[in-house]
Amino acid sequence: DERRVIDVEGSHAFRTIAWDPNGSGFFATSAIDKNRGALLRVSLQGHATVLRDRGSPRSWALPSPDGKYIAFQEWTNNGNVWMLER
């Protein structure tokens, strides 16, 4: 059972982590502020690449088994209001 610490460049408050299927790093979601989050790809050397920075701070990501796609979920505060008359 090998454990290793990865020092990630920059300042990040990770919320979720999902390993890249090829084992070369992981995907993480990080809160930028209370209204915005980022999706990052982090290498085993600690290099973080921002893939998306317009999302919700309460999002998560999951890579496909072949590593070609990333599914991500985000919460939004968008709503749709309709007015009905009798």
C-alpha positions in Angstrom: 0.0 0.0 0.0 2.0 3.0 -1.3 1.0 6.5 -0.3 2.3 9.6 -1.9 1.7 13.3 -1.3 1.1 15.5 -4.4 1.8 19.2 -3.8 -0.6 20.9 -6.2 0.5 24.3 -7.5 -1.7 27.2 -6.7 -4.3 27.5 -3.9 -7.2 25.2 -4.3 -10.0 24.0 -2.0 -10.8 20.7 -3.5 -14.4 19.5 -3.2 -14.2 16.2 -5.2 -11.5 14.1 -6.8 -11.8 11.4 -9.5 -8.8 9.5 -10.8 -7.9 9.7 -14.5 -8.4 6.2 -15.9 -4.9 6.1 -17.3 -3.4 6.8 -13.8 -1.5 9.9 -14.9 -3.4 12.3 -12.6 -6.9 13.2 -11.4 -9.8 15.5 -12.0 -10.9 17.8 -9.2 -13.5 20.4 -8.5 -12.5 23.4 -6.5 -14.4 26.4 -5.1 -13.1 29.7 -6.4 -15.5 31.7 -4.3 -19.0 31.0 -2.9 -20.7 31.4 -6.3 -18.1 30.0 -8.7 -16.1 26.8 -9.0 -13.5 25.2 -11.3 -12.9 21.9 -12.9 -9.2 21.0 -12.9 -7.0 18.3 -14.3 -4.1 17.7 -12.0 -1.0 15.7 -13.0 0.9 13.5 -10.6 3.6 16.1 -10.5 1.1 18.7 -9.1 0.5 20.7 -12.3 -3.1 21.9 -12.3 -4.8 22.8 -15.6 -8.2 24.6 -15.4 -10.7 22.9 -17.8 -13.7 25.0 -16.8 -14.0 27.9 -14.4 -17.5 29.2 -14.8 -19.3 26.4 -13.0 -20.9 26.0 -9.6 -18.8 25.5 -6.5 -20.9 22.4 -5.8 -20.0 20.5 -9.0 -18.3 17.2 -9.6 -16.7 15.4 -12.5 -16.4 11.8 -13.6 -14.2 10.6 -16.5 -15.3 7.9 -18.8 -13.5 4.5 -18.5 -11.5 5.1 -21.7 -10.5 8.6 -20.6 -11.9 10.3 -23.7 -14.8 12.1 -22.0 -15.7 13.8 -18.8 -19.2 14.0 -17.4 -19.8 16.8 -15.0 -22.7 18.0 -12.9 -23.3 21.5 -11.8 -25.9 23.1 -9.6 -27.5 26.3 -10.9 -29.7 29.0 -9.5 -31.5 29.4 -12.8 -35.2 29.1 -12.7 -38.2 29.5 -14.9 -41.3 31.3 -13.7 -44.7 31.1 -15.4 -47.8 33.0 -14.5 -51.1 31.3 -15.0 -54.4 33.2 -15.0 -57.7 31.7 -14.1 
